[in-house]
């Protein structure tokens, strides 16, 4: 079984990692943990909109946050389910497109991600990554919500 965990380090992502860690999986199962550094403001031509230094600092900060999110998920899964084979990757790109492409390229059987639970205007403005993934993925998708009690 190939499980793709998309994490952003949020509480819902932590619960998603925990949900993978505590379940029995078939022998030989692998988990690929990804975190996407999604920079919404790319440098404009002529550098008049976003200076290169600002963009590079933002990208560096997002990559550091992604690294922390992956390390947190890896630690959770290794501690509770050391039989799983783990790999990880930080990817710069559009979050939705990157998750879908990674799942397809890697041949994932399951995508697991947390739901932020945005409602109303926030959902309208921010969109729902989990909903977009569930609607477009070519494999099963598990959206983890809320809190999960420790076993």
N, C-alpha and C positions, 0 to 999 in steps of 0.2 A: 504494500500500500504506500502510495506517495502522497504526503500531506503537505500542502503549501500553507504556511502561517504568515499572514501579512500583519505586521505590527507597527504601531506608531508610538508605543510606550505609554499610551493612555490607560486608564483603569480598565476599560473594556478590552483592550488588547492583552492586558495582564490576565484577565479572566479567560480569554481565548487560549492563551498559552497554558494556563492551569488546566483547562478542559482537555487539552491534548495530553498533558502530562499524567493525568490520573486515570486515563482509560487504557484498557488492554487492547493492543493492536496486534495484528498478525505478525508472526516472526518475519524479520527482514524489512519491516516498515521503516520508511525514511521520512524525516521532516526537513523541509527547506524553509528557513526563516528569512523573510525579506522585509526590508524597511525602505520606503521610497522617500528620497529627498526631493520634494516637489517644490521647485522655485517658481512662484507665480509671476515674478517680475524679471523677465529676461532683459539683458542689456539691449537697448534700442540702437539702431544704426546711428552712428555719429556720437554715441554715448551722451546724448543730451537728456535722456530721461532717467536712467539709472546708471550712476557711475560704476565703472568696472570694479573699483575697490569695494563698494557697497555690495554689489552682486556677489563677489568672491567671498566676502565676510559672511553674507547670508547663506551661501552655499556651504561654506565650512561649518557654520553653526548647525545647519540642518543635517549635515553628514555626521557630526558629533552626536546629535540627538538620536539619529538613526542607529548609530553604533551602540549607544547606551540601551536603546529599546531592544536591539538584538541580543546584547549580552544579558539583559534581564530575562528575556524569554528563554535563552539557552540555559541559564542557570536553573530556572524553574523546571524545565523539562529534564535536564540531566539529573537533577536531584531526585525527582519522583519517578522517572522512567528511563533509567540508563540504557535499556536495551534498544532504544530508538537510535537510529543513525541520524546525526544532525549535520546540516550544512547551512551556511548563511551568506547573505549578500546585501550590500547597500547599493541601491540603484538610483541614479538621478533621472527623473522623468515625471510624466504625468501619472499620478497615483493609480487611477482606474485602469488606464491602458497598460501600465507596467505590470500590475497584478495579473491581468488577463493574459498578457503575452508570456509572462513567466510561467503561469500555470500550463499554458498550451505547449510552450517550448520544452518544459521539463516533463510533461506527461503526467501532471498531477491528477490523482483520483478524487481529491477533496481539497477545497480552499477553505481555510478557517480564518475568520476575522471578527473583530469586535464591532458592535454597533454603538455609536456615540449617543444615539437617542435624541438627536436634534428634533425639535418640533417647531411648528409655526414658521415665523420669519427666518429663523436660523436655518431651518431645513431648506427653505426656499433659496436663501442666499448661499449656503454652503453646499447644498445638494446632499445626496446620500451615496457615499462610496459603496457601502455594503449593498444597497438596493441595486445600484448599477452593476456590480459584480454578479449578484444573484441573477439578474436578468440576462446577462450576456455570456456568462461562463459556459464552457463546453463540458464541464465536469460538475460534480455535486458541490454545493456551497453550504457552509454552516456559519450562521451569523450568531455570535454569542452576545447575549445581553445581560445586563444586571450583574449582580454579585453572585459568586459561587462560594458556598461554604467550604471551608477546609475539611478534607476527609479525616 
